[in-house]
């Protein structure tokens, strides 16, 4: 019989990830502050826990997919937490994009209870999560990663191992998000330049899509001004950019482009675009050129 897992955080990414674990045959005990978001999973056989601590079974595995460092630390470090309930032999797999230092700090906290921590942030939007096509970074103790691997394979298309430093997976995720954010800025500027010079922007996007499939989805969104519903909210993108620059400062790594991207996202937030998809930051390039 498959293991019963705990899962905390059923947002745009967490709910489809949890659904794929159910589909793979795992039992599931779920918790979300807004309990209605668990309804579809409960209908498929998941058990709804009344508190975040109640998802854990002694020596078991709990996965978390929470919005930011504060939310994750809150559920890990409260007076009675799922970490304490897991106890010796337990494993916590954190899927969130958080600061590397937060992962390292939580790993030390978990050791007090005999629990291993695996940093396992994911690349992919909600549609990729639903299709179990996420790209997964992984770091932590070897035995804990071994237990995590069947779960990671059930929700993603490939797992990349970055060693035993639990923060390494988070550094990698931030680097990847920096590449994507920079691409959004570059696409916004390029599409604006094409349009201002009489080039059909949709034809330009089709060409870019054939040359660089990775960029096609974002390029199409930008050209068509389709930023709702948000696959990844702009305000959360700014959170990640702040984490990127924090990691850069802590390691004395100049990132001039990172500072430019930060200001573009901050400007978008100031203009009330926080709940649009993070690709809406590219609107700023069109505004600078007088197209909006």
Buried (B, 14 or more C-beta within 10 A) or exposed (E): EEEBBBBBBBBBBBBBBBBBBBEBEBBBBBBBEEBEBBEBBEEEEBBBBEBBBBBBBEEBBBBBBBBBBEBBBEBBBBEEBBBBBBBEBBBBBBBBBBBBBBBBBBBEBBEEBEBBBBBBBBBBBBEBBBEBBBBBBBBBBEEBBEBBBBBBBBBBEEBBBBEEBBBBBBBBBBEBBBEBBBBBBBBBBBBBBBBEEEEEBBEBBBBBBEEEEEBBBBBBBBBEEEBEEBBBBBBBBBBBBBBBBBBBEEEEEEBEEBEEBBEBBBBBBEEEBBBBBBBBBBBBBBBBBEEE
